[in-house]
Amino acid sequence: MRAPAYLKANGMPVQPTDIEQHHRTVEYHSPRFSTPNGLVFCRGEERFEFAGKPALIVTDVTAVVHGAIAGIGIAQTGEFIARPYIESGALVELLPEWTRPARAVHLIRPASRYPSLKFRVFSDWLATIFAPYDVSASSTRLSMSVDSHSKPAVFRDEQSAGSLATV
């Protein structure tokens, strides 16, 4: 994703290598790792992964979006984060045929026989939020694990992981 003004000044990338060679990026850096995450693009069996040319490296995913909105560079973040800004015109989606690999969201609770009402309400709300992005769900109601020894609920987000937009 990128700001419209940035694209006017720097041109529209047609493929991932255009971003790697000609564009500045806004990248997320997890404090748990020594290097920024970089950018990953997948289309079928094709995969491009590179560090980019970060003009800004942040430790907060919302800061990635705001960096792109400010025109600092191209950013790659989840669709569920970027979609409102794309719909408002603040960001432009780039390379829609390319995605990031799916990422899982895990909801883990303390071990007990039955989940609390607060946990159930929260997990139902979370399932509703992620349902549009869940590539494995057959309905909008995702099943949540009631047994703490089971695997945690997983929401896969193929589309959101690949959204690229610009301001």
Protein Blocks (a to p, Z undefined) as FASTA:
>chain_A
ZZfklmmmnopafbfklmmmmpccdddddfkbmbdebjaddehjbccddebjafbdcfbf
klmmmmmmnonaccdddfklmmmmmmnopaccehklbccddddddddddddfbdcfklmm
mmmmmmmmmmmmmmkbcbfbdcddfblkbccdddddfklmmgccdZZ
